[in-house]
Amino acid sequence: MRLFFVMAFIPAFILCGCAGNDRPPVLKASGEVTVGGKPVDGALVVFHPQGKERERDVKPFAKTNEQGKFNLSTYGQDDGAPEGDYAITIVWNKPGGPEPKMSITGEGGAKAGPDRLNGRFGSPASSPLKKTIKKGDANEFKFDLN
């Protein structure tokens, strides 16, 4: 009976031990968004992984604070982002409209209201903003959008 109990629960222990281990490790990453040198408050910043093999990866994201600063989140708040190349989108909605929706995938928010940046940085395919997150680097990014 004891052998049956052990054999029945070994697969469960193996599955529990493996769950979630396929996530790539994250590195602290932060930055600042300004327009003409002035801080941007409340912008949605999304880092879109580049490369065919990463197109389904979770997108690190953040919302800028009053000083225009942000800390990227991937799996938990302010945990950072996986190493790699990214296209960055930034959407800064005008006040009075609905708040951008933020999710762990970084989706949502772009259509919430008029974008003060006129959509110039709203699509990963056309955004000129590209950055690399790399182990050993500071991974602190400044975006001055003119």
LINSULPE-V761031 format. One line per field, one symbol per residue. psi: psi as a letter, one per 30 degrees, with the letter a starting at -180 (. if undefined). A space follows every 50 residues. Layout:
# LINSULPE-V761031
psi = ???
This chain:
# LINSULPE-V761031
psi = eeeeeeeefeeeeeeeffkffgkkllkkklakkljhfkkjkgkjkkjjkk kefgfglkjkllkkafggllkkkdflkgfallkakkkkkkkjkklflkkk kklffgllefgeakkfghgfgfkfefkfjklkkkkflfhkkkjjj.
